[in-house]
Each structure stands twice: as structure tokens, then as C-alpha cells.
Amino acid sequence: MRILDPHIHMTSRTTDDYEAMYAAGVRAVVEPAFWLGQPRTSVGSFTDYFDSLLGWERFRAAQFGIRHHATIALNPKEANDPRLREVLAEVPRYLLKDGVVAVGEVGYDSMTPEEDEVFAAQLQMAHDAELPVLVHTPHRDKLAGTRRTLDVVRESGLPPERVLVDHLNETNVELVRDAGAWAGFSIYPDTKMDEDRMVALLKEYGTERMIVNSAADWGRSDPLKTAKTGRAMLAAGFTDDDVDQVLWRNPVAFYGQSGNLVLDPVPGFTEGAPPTPASSSRARPCSAARGPEGTTMLLSYCTNVHPSEDLDGVIDQLARYAGPVREAAGLDTLGVGLWLPAELAHRLDSSAEDRERLRAALAEHRLQVHTLNAFPYGGFHREVVKLAVYSPTWAERARLDYVLACARVLADLLPDGVPGSISTLPLAWRAPWTRADDDEATKAFATLSAELRELERRTGRTVRIAVEPEPGCVLDTVEDVVAWLAARTGPEWPEDRRIDPEYVGVCLDTCHLAVSFADPAGAVRRITDAGLRVVKVQASAALEVADVSAPGARDAVGRFVEKRYLHQVRELTATGDVLASDDLPVALGDTERRPGLPGEGPWRVHFHVPLHHEPAPPLTATTQVLRDAVAAVRAAPHGAEAHLDVETYTWSVLPPDVLPDGADELVTGIAAELRWARENLLIRADATGTAAATSPEGTYA
């Protein structure tokens, strides 16, 4: 969706709005001179304002990749002040300046004789300068004001195609269209028009000479209303071409009559790059860690914590959770590691319109997608999930089709110049798994490699798959996944069984890593020594019990028993062996038949603990493993290119004393995790050259 917002008062907006507008598809704006909220008393205050529109505001917009234009006039409200009549003598010289595409806003506020005189004088200026005119219709008695406007325009001799009559609604649109002028509509949250009413008018009158704007100003307004109107049009059955006509081609045709409209990309602007120091913003970008070549380790949080599995639900959860999380975490832009269940992934893959809806929702809340989670196929928040999360396996065609659909969707959503990552399961649960299954999985990953290579050739977007080892699976540990992948990357393998390490690597889930009692630096070294890369780090912490025999230890860890997810447990023996149990109740010894683990050494439990949370003694969390793993990844080849995705999907099954009570508490908790990750894994690591070892307790209240 490309947008020229033809009437928006950016003087009243923040730089954050420019960023959100660019992300939503806005590439150019027109800012009319208007009333600033209180009376001005001198000509100098107007010329300073006009200079700001044509200088500073153009520069500010360009920092965010948006072309800024202006219309110049003495506005109708202040036309009634005799002290300001001299402003009319200044307007003609400003109409000759670069970036001025019309005379405006002119017209009526209270329909006084003074307004009649100033309106007619400025229509003559437009005639003399051969410029279009932007006309403001009055807020009161709009129908009578529109009739009077059109009468004055006819008397001026200006061709109607050079006149845009704005702030219309159902009462006066027909008058304007019958007059041959352009019809403008301002879409507001509470006043003027809304998206649904606008769609109804477009159905009735068509898209010719119809122009939509946000008119965002000092009051309650929304600079993304143009994009929201486009989405409403698509939802109502209009085509992409219809939306393009209303939001782009129509305003371009109108203001293009000036000869001053500039629509080519802003020179030197790079999407995603920070603005120059001249602009200010108290919020922070979504990432802070830069590698030796200036690359950035992008931070995100995984949305598999939320239960929605259809498009409407996912869009709603972005508004309900992800947007507020971004604000609570104090970030300009927040990365979201979207979980797309298979049914939704295939729907998005087949529908450009649905992808546009998702893209617009992401932009609206200043969210960025550079990574997806394609481990759970669906039903991840059923009452009981357990072993079902590992189906279908990589021996089944459905798994390959699902991941390829995700890859195509991600390629379409990626920011320019940012590679994408998708995490996936480590083939299957360990049993049943046959040699024939292994052969099918090998062929599937070879096909996947070829398809991702072709996707990059066709789109220019790189998407990599990250295989995520997990306790109890065919590829249980980092050592397992490295051995399996590395053995299939060599030239001795036929084309239909060769895996390309450029497109397939490792997802390092630091909870899984901790549960296996692996050394983080050694695990990362194994990956890179095998010619593989860490594509993605899932920032997570496991539950740890240092002394299972301590008083109250079994009861304390037993509070984390729940029926939805599998919580594998590993015990480290005195000889360095690792004993395994497939679920926490089994490790505790839930029946005489299953006596459980001996409890003579420390336990680590596959239960993702919120990163900033320190469990009550005798329990702890493995956050130091997380710190060490991220430090090792960042020091490795391509390490700064790895994506850092906070993945605490267990918020809904935490014990009652830490279970969030409602959406607000969940937002607060996820935001606290992101702040902790940013501070402990990125910022302090940059300052010290290693991940900080400060306890999370007390870092954030």
C-alpha cells in the first residue's frame, strides 16, 4: 500500500508518527498552513510559520523517508482578524517556493464578509500562480458553507479540476462532485468521518476524484487513518487498485497540477537506519547490540505466548499486547517473533490482501517482523499439548509445506535489508523414528534449501531456517543437531539430499541448552567449527534445583507441574552423566511404577521462566547460561546477525503467585523481560565486551 496523505498537520505530530507512517506505507505528505490553536497577532508569526513548513518540517520528514510538501494561505479562522490582513501581501512570494503545491487552506470558518474577501483574494492568487486550491469547509452549517464555497469558486473562474473541497461528509459530497471539483474527506477517531462511513461513500460514488486524508492535528487524531481506510476498503471488497487510486493516484493527480510534487525516494535515506541527531525521541529502537562490522543483533519477543490462531485474532493480539508491550518497554520499534499456525500461514501465503492487513496492523503499532516461530503446527494453547507439539514431523510433507509457506510470508513482511529467520522442530520426538523417516527428513531439508535459494533469487530477501534442538527429540542436544546437519552438507551428498548451510542453521534455545547441562561457549564453538551458523537465539531460562534433597525443594518445584506442556527434566550426576526424565511429574515420581529421578544431583527443568523473574529459594533460574550463550554467539562468525527472540510461552501456566492477572499484567511482564534482555544481553555486553552477570533481581522493579 503506497500513500500520499494529502492533508496532515505534521507540525503538531512527533517524529514517532513519521516512523509509523513510513512503516504503514506513507511516502509523501502535504501539510496545509492552518490555525495553530491560539490567535497570532503579527505578520512575523506567520512568516516564521511558513518558513518552518518549507524548511524544518521538510527536513524532519526526510529523515524518515517521507517527501514533505505544503500549501500556503491565510486560514479562514484568522481571516477575521484585521491585524493579520497584511499576511495576504506575503503569501504570493511563498507560493513561488519549492515544495508548495497549492494555495490553502482557504474557505470558510464562520462565513463572515471578511472571510468572503480573503477567500476571493487567495483564489485570485492561485489563478495568478497557476496552482491548485485546497478549500476548507466550515464545521458549522456545512451544507450552506459548501454551497457558498462553490459559488465563490465559480465566480473566480478557476477550473473546478484545480479545486479540492475538503472535510466533506454525506451531506455535501454530491454538491462537490456535481460541480466537477475534487472531493476530500478527513478521517478522524471521533469527529468528521470514520473509515466505515468513507467506505460507504466510495461504494455509492466510486473512486474517481475522491481523496482521503488523516488531517491529523493538535486534537484527538490519528496519522494512520489513511492506511486504516485502505484496509477497510480491502475488507469491504475493493481491489488493491481501488485503494491505490484513492490513497495515491488521486492526490498525485490533484497536487501534480502544481508541477512541484516530488515523489522519488529521499536521497540517502535507508529504511531502518536511525534518524540524524537533529531529530529527537526519548524512546529507543528495538535493538542495541552492534557487531564488529556494524551489524545489529535484533531483539524481539515471540507471540506464541498468545493463543490466537486466525488472522483477526493475531491482529487483535498485536493491538492488545504487542503494541502496549512496545510502549511499556520504551521502544521506538518492537520486533515480534510471530507464531503463525499452519492454517494461518497457508492463508497468508495465498492472499496478498491478508498479508497487507497484517502488514498494516504491524505498522500501526510500530512492530517489525524479522523472525517467525514455526515449531508448533497448531493448537499450541489447547488444554493438553504435550507430545502433540512435535507433529507433523519432518518426515511428513505437511511440515515442509508449512515452513515454506512461512518463508514466503516472511519474505514479504521483512524490512528492507534484513534477513529473516524461522525456527523449527528438531525432526520429531525421538520415537517412533526410523531410518526411512530420517531419509525423508533429509530430502525435505534439501528441498527446503533449494526453495529458499530460489526465494532469495526471486525476491532479493534471505530467509534462513533454524533447527531447534530440544530434550527428548531426535536431535536432543546442540551436538546432535550439528552432527546431523554437518553430515548432510558435503559434496558427497546427491543434490536431492544435500542441505545448504547458507539457508539452514541452528536455533539456540537457551532453556533447552541449560537443561542439557551443556557449556554455552563450547556449544556455539561446535556449531561454527562445523561450518554452520547460529541463525537465532531463543532467549529463555530454565528452572533449576541445585539440591533436590533440600527441605521443601520437591514441593517447590512441584508447584510448576501443569497438564498443558511437556516439562522435561535432566539431572547431573557426580560423574558428569546426565539422567533424563520426559516430564516433571515423572521426574518427581508420580507413581510406584515410575519412581522418578534419584535427586542426588542438581535438576534443570524445561519450564521457561520469565527472564527478569528470580524464583524463590530453593529454586533458581539459568539466566547465567543465557548470558554466556548470547556472549558466545555475538563473538562468533555472523553472531551479530543472529536474531534474539524472547520466548517465554509459559506465562499462562505459571504458579498462581506469579501468574499474570489479566492482559495488563501480562503486558507489564513481557515488557520487563524485554528491558532485562536489552540491558543485560545487549547494552551491558556492548559496554564490557561480555554478557553482564548482574542478578536480574532488582534490575527492573
Buried (B, 14 or more C-beta within 10 A) or exposed (E): BBBBBBBBBBBBBBBBBBBBBBBBBBBBBBBBBBBBEEEBEEBEBBBEBBEBBBEEBBEBBBBBBBBBBBBBBBBBBBBBBEEBBEBBEBBBEBBEBEBBBBBBBBBBBBBEEBBBEBBBBBBBBBBEBEBBBBBBBBEEBBEEBBBBBBEBBEEBEBEBBBBBBBBBBEEBBBBBBEBEBBBBBBBBEEEBBBBEBBBEBBEEBEBEBBBBBBBBBEEEBBBBBBBBBBBBBBEBEBEBEBBBBBBBBBBBBBBBBBEBBEBEEBEEBEEBEEBEEEBEBEBBBBBBBBBEEEBBBBBBBBBBBBEBBEBEBBBBBBEBBBBBBBBBBEBBBBBBBBBBBBBBBBBBBEBEBBBBBBBBBBBBBBBBBBBBBBBBBBBBBEEEBBEBBBBBBBBBEEBBBBBBBBBBBBBBBBBEEBBBBBBBBBBBBBEEBEEEBBEBBBBBBBBBBBBBBEBBEEEEBBBBBBBBBBBBBBBBBBBBBBBBBBEBBEEEBEEEBBBBBBBBBBBBBBBBBBBBBBBBBEBBBBBBEBBBBBBBBBBBBBBBBBEBEEEEBBEBBBBBBBEBBBBBBBBBEEEEEBBBBBBBBBBBBBEEEEEBBEBEBBBBBBBBBBBBBBBEEBBBBBBBBBBBBBBBBBBBEBBBBBBBBBBBBBBBBBBEEBEBEEEEEBBBBBBBBBBBBBBBBBBBBEEEEBBBEBEBEEBBE
